[in-house]
Amino acid sequence: IQRAGDVIPQVLEVDLSKRPSDSKPYQFPTHCPACGSVVIKSEEDVVLRCPNKFGCNAQIKEALKHFVSKDAFDIEGLGKKQIDNFFEEGRIKNFVDIFKLESAEKSSSNPLIKKEGWGEKSTKNLFAAINFKRKIDLHRFIYALGIRYVGENTAKLIANNFSSFKNFKDKMLAI
């Protein structure tokens, strides 16, 4: 192994004498373990990906976790654990459901306030945190969308270019 760049090591050769005699070649998956879709490998990537972005529950949950993460919407009290739980219960299935959670809870047969670990105060605090984040900076919103290759810095550049959510929305709808 040698240093190939700033961080990434380069494998020059393999010492096969150290490999167990009963080892078998690794079989890459052909299907997504979460939704069963046939995985794909694009020419510009070295990874296999599930193409079912909007139908694969694993991808949807991870997108929701990214959406509420610290550098995105940063909704206090709504972290990875709560997203997993709320998704499995059907409370939150997409980004919009986060902002409809309080109104949905009013007609729920299994309200959040009655769940173990939740009470009146924690539920009110969660709804207050969600409502507080209804307006955020445009760059945080763009980053929260989880667009591939759009990190925090690129999101800031895009936001600076459009300067307002209205301009951003109008241009996106015009595409």
Secondary structure, DSSP 8 states (H G I E B T S, - for coil): -EE-SSS-EE-----GGGS-TT-------SB-TTT--B-B--TT-SS-B-S-TTT-HHHHHHHHHHHTSTTTT--TT--HHHHHHHHHHTS-SSHHHHHHHHHHHHT-SS-GGGSTT--HHHHHHHHHHHHHTTS--HHHHHHHTT-TT--HHHHHHHHHHH-SHHHHHHHHHH-
